[in-house]
Structure formats: C-alpha cells, structure tokens
Amino acid sequence: MNDDLPALAARIDRTNELLTRMLAEVAKTPSTHAIFVDAGYLYAAAGRLIAGTEDRRAYELDAEGLIEALIDRARTIFADSRLLRVYWYDGARRRIHTAEQQSIAELPDVKVRLGNLNANNQQKGVDSLIRTDLESLARHRAISDAALLGGDEDLVSAVEAAQGYGARVHLWGIEAPEGRNQAEPLLWEVDSQRTLDLDFFKPYVVRRTAPAYEASGASRPTREDVRFVGAQIAAKWLAARGREALVELLPGHPYLPGSVDQDLLVEAEGILQYSLRGQSDLRRALRDGFWEHAQSQY
C-alpha cells in the first residue's frame, strides 16, 4: 500500500499541473459579447421618442449609423471583451428581406434574422429566434455577455435560458417620453439595465423629408468620389484635433465612434450635395477614405 503512495502523489501532481495549465489558458481567453436588437421595439420606441409616432413610414432610421453607435457603446461597457457580432431581428412578409433589411445584412459583423409579419404588420416568431440564438451561444460558451435591446415580456425565457448557461444578460432600453416601454418581468430578470436617451438617437432618427441636395437633382457620386471626400474630411479632422485624438481613434478600426461617424456623414453630404442615407456602399467608401488617410498619418 505504501509503495503506491509515490505513484498516487505523482498522478495528483500531474493532474494539478494540467489543471493549472488549463486555468491559465482560460484566463488568457478574451471575453466575448454580442448585441441582440429587437428591431420592432427599436423602431417603435425610437420613433415615438424622436418623431412622435411608431409608424415606420413617417421617419427614417439610419440603421447603419445606429449599429455603429451601439457597437461603440458596447465597446466602452465591455472594455476587456471582443464583439462576436450584432444580431438584428425583424419581421418580413414570407421572411423575404426588404431592401432596407438587405442593406443591413450586408454590413460587417451584422446578422439579420427574420420572423414573419401578419396581416396587421405584427412580428411573429422574433422572440423565439432571439431565445434560440441567446441559448445556443451561451450553451456553447460563444459569449460571456449579451446586450439585449428590447422590451417584450416574451423575452424573459430567452434571458433565463442564457443565464442558465452562465452568460450575463444586460438589458438596453430606449428612453420613453412617458411611462415605461419595457415589461417589468423582463427588467427583474436581467443582470443589468441601461437606458439610451434622446441625445443618443437624435442623429439616427429623422422625419422623412426630401433633402434639398436630393431635390436639386444632383447625380449619384462614384465610390471613388466619396472615398476622396472621406480622406479630405479626415485631413481636416486631424488638423483640428491632432495626433493624440488619432491615437485614441485607431483601436476602434474599422468602426468610428457614433459622434465622429455622424459628423463625417453630415459634412460629406454637404460637400457632395447628395444624401448618403441608406446608401451602404457609399457610406463604406466614405469611412474607407477617412480611415486610409488617418492611418497613413500615424
């Protein structure tokens, strides 16, 4: 019996060594987060807050700019974590992408998931899609944190499912002009709550009006034209803010902070005399031009 003790001690030592190495590898593995957006809630709550109506036809949502802003906000909250992707949940007739949904699906790091729309334009099946994704990602340890932008009580089961596998779920809401626009049972279940206010959404939700530069009949610029304008604006931005601001900006590549991205868009539209809203290819060319010049000066 005593002869077995050294062998047993050696096995215990090897096991402890393996566990130590495994824990060291786990410690080096970066945390991962994902953003889950219930577009039905987003359009209704943001439209009510900014335009005073939930009717999507009455206002325009700059989804690309808003998604960039959400990614930027998550980066500040989950400072030591990397983004997996943004999940965008919406409804569509027979689950066929609209032109707007297609442009969102083409954005980098964005996955569009579609439920159905009934005869009253109500989403069907979106909550179950959110639950399926949240539960699957948490079960496979693909995410450690989930930022959920939504308000429906039916999302409670999705939150519970993800938490059951160890993920933390953080509920993001949209400021309500009065009362609440998120179900209390949902607020009770999540790990944390944040409210995105009027100032956050102002740059991305506007009433539908024909921009003056579109009404003037200006022709659509080429991608190279827009890229050049992006570089021009970057040069102006750097001259005004200096190298220190550029150093702070670079880690976020290829994303720009929401305020910088919106200023870039507005200034470019003024130079081009053409609206870039809803023109995802031109918006990307604009950012590419900005980043190319910015990085060349580093």
Salt bridges, closest charged atoms under 4 A:
GLU25 OE2 - LYS28 NZ 3.07
ASP55 OD1 - ARG57 NE 3.08
ASP62 OD1 - ARG283 NH1 3.11
GLU64 OE2 - ARG287 NH1 2.66
GLU68 OE2 - ARG287 NE 3.88
ASP72 OD1 - ARG75 NH1 3.16
ASP90 OD1 - ARG56 NH2 2.98
ASP133 OD2 - ARG113 NE 2.96
GLU135 OE1 - ARG131 NE 3.39
ASP145 OD1 - HIS170 NE2 2.74
GLU184 OE2 - ARG180 NH1 2.65
ASP191 OD1 - ARG168 NH1 3.95
GLU224 OE2 - ARG227 NE 3.53
ASP261 OD2 - ARG283 NH2 3.35
ASP261 OD1 - ARG287 NE 2.69
GLU267 OE2 - LYS236 NZ 3.02
GLU269 OE2 - ARG277 NE 2.91
ASP281 OD1 - ARG220 NH2 2.94
GLU292 OE2 - ARG227 NH1 2.46
